[in-house]
Amino acid sequence: MRDTLMACEAAAHDGGFTPGLELALRTVDIAVPPGRVTALPADRVPAGAVVVPHRLAALEGVAFVTSAPAGPEPAHAQGDHRTVFAALLGAVRVGVSRRLLDDAVAHLSGRAAGGEPLIRKQLVLGTVADVITALDAVRQLLCVAHRVPRAVTDAHDRITALDWDTAKLFGASGFLADGPVRGAYVGRLAADCWTDREDVQS
């Protein structure tokens, strides 16, 4: 499973969220998400499906499609497949987060304050190091607990928080959904579609 998670992460880091999502969907045989909306690559939308319009998702090549109720597959099997798929989607998001951090480092390297690049500022270096370390922890969590709903949900929540920390490195443009964080934003929405939070409520 580790190799599959790493492959999904690499696909997203190198090509963006949608290639990672495509690989995850090819890896796990999953029929429907836990909710009523499915996040799919735009070229996977079935003919006649009802697409929920979302401009930023469309720019990322993602479509949100209203889905039918779950079929006859046993509930426990659905839950297991969904949890594993949500873990793969977590790996995809880690790849997107790494790509976003790479872009932030490049952005900061090209800007200076006080005669030195912003990337050399202690506070900035600390944030970058913290995000790198935390993403590695999320990666390990997904590898060892990819069948545990609570752990997978926790991983997604951590990724969302780390993306927010990284977005702030871009300054004002990091607060724009249509800015450099668009892939991370769409990834969070897609994760909300595929992560079954009812399984983790006690």
N, C-alpha and C positions, 0 to 999 in steps of 0.2 A: 504493500500500500504506500510505503514511503516514496517509492519511485514514481508512482502515479501522482501523488500529491506534488512532488517536485516538478513533474512534467507539466501539470496544470499551472503551477506558479511560474515556470519558465515561459510558457506560452503567453501568459498575461503580461509578464515583464517585458518580453520582446515585442509582442504585437498588440497589446492592449487587452481590455476586459473581454471583448467579444470572442477572440480566438481561445481564450482560456475557458469561457463558458461553453463554447462549442466542444472543446476537448472533454470537459466534464460530462456533458450530455452524451457524448459517444461512449464514455467509460461506464456509466451506471445506467442500467435499464430501469428507468423511472417513468411512470405513466403521467402522474399529475402532482402538482405541489400541494402542500397542506391547505393553502388558502384558495381564493377564487380567482386569483390572477397569476399567470405564468410569465416569467421573464425568459424570452427566447432570442437567439440571434434572429435578426429581421428576415434572413433568407430561409428560416425554418418555420415561419408562420404558416399553418395549414390554410388551404383555400377556404374562403368563407368564414374564417375566424374573426371574431370581434376584437379589434385592436384598440386599446385605450391610448389616445393620443398623448405623447410626451416628447416634446421637442428635443430635449437634451439626450434622452435615450435614443431617439432616432439618429442623432448625430454620432452616437457611439455604435450604431448598428444593432441596437437592441429594441425589441418590441415587447410591450406588455399586453398579454392576450387573456381575455376572460376564459376561464377553464370550466369544464364540466365537473360534476361531482366525481369522487373516486369510484373506480370500478370494483369488480368482485375480488380483487386481491385482498388477502387477509390483512387486517389492520396492523398486526405486528410486523408483517413483511414490508408493508408500505412504510412503516416507521423506520425500520432498519435501512431500507433503501434511501429514504429521504435524509436520514442522518448522515449516511456515507456521502450522499451527493452534496449535502450542505457542507460537509468537511472539505470536499473537493472545491466547492465554491469558495470556501474560506482560503484555500491555497491560492485560488485565482486572485482573490482580493489581496493576499500578501504580495503577489507579483505586481499587482497594480500599485500597491503602496510603495514597494521598492522603486518602481518606475517614477512615481511621484516624488519620492525622496531624491532620486537621481536628478530629476528636473529642478528640484529646489536647490540642491547643491550647485548645479550649473548656474542657476539664476543668481544665487548669492556670490558666486565666484566672479561674476561680471559686474558686481556693484561694490563700491568702496565707501568707507566712512573713516575719517581720521587718518587718511593716507594708507589704509590697508583694506583688502577685500573683506566684505562682511563675513564670508565663510570662516575667516580666521578669528572672529570674535569669540570669546570664551563661552558666552551664553548660547551662541548659535552652535558652536561645536558640541556643547553639552546636549542640546536638543537633538542634534543629528545622531550622536552616539546613543542617546536614550531610545530613540526610535529604532535604530538598527538592533539594539539589544532586545527591545520588546518584540519586534517582529520575529526575531529568532526564537523567542520564547513561545510565541503564538504558533510558529511552524512546528516546534517540538510538541506542543499541546495537540495539534491536529494529527500528528503522526502517531502518538500513543493513545489518543482517546477519540479516534474518528467514528466510533460507534456509540459514543456516550452523548445523548442529546444535550445535557446541561453543559458539558465541556465544549461542544461545538458552538452552542449559542454564546457562551462566554468568549470564545475565540473571535466570533463576529463582532461582539460588543467592543472587545479590545482593539480590533482593527479600525472600527469606526472612530474610536478615541484617538488612535495614532494618526489616522488620516487628518483629523482636525488639528493635531499638533503640527503636522507637516504643512498643512494649508497655511498656517500662520507665518511660516517662513517666507511666504511669497508676499507678505504685506497685504495691501488692500486687494490685490488681484486674487489672493487666496480665499477671499470671502465671496467671490462671484461663482455661482454654480456653473456658469458657462466659461469659466477660466480654466486654469491648469488642473483643477481638481475634478473636472467633469467626470472622468472615468471612475474615480473613487466614489463620487456621488451616485452615479448610476449603479455601480457595484453594490453600494449599500441598499439601494432600492430593490435590486434583484435578490439580494440576500434576504430581505424582508419577505419576498414572495416565497422563497424556498426553505426558510428556516421555520420549523414547527415549534413555536414557543409554548404551545399547550403541553407538549411533552415534558417541559422542564418546570412547570408550575407545580408547587406542592401545597 
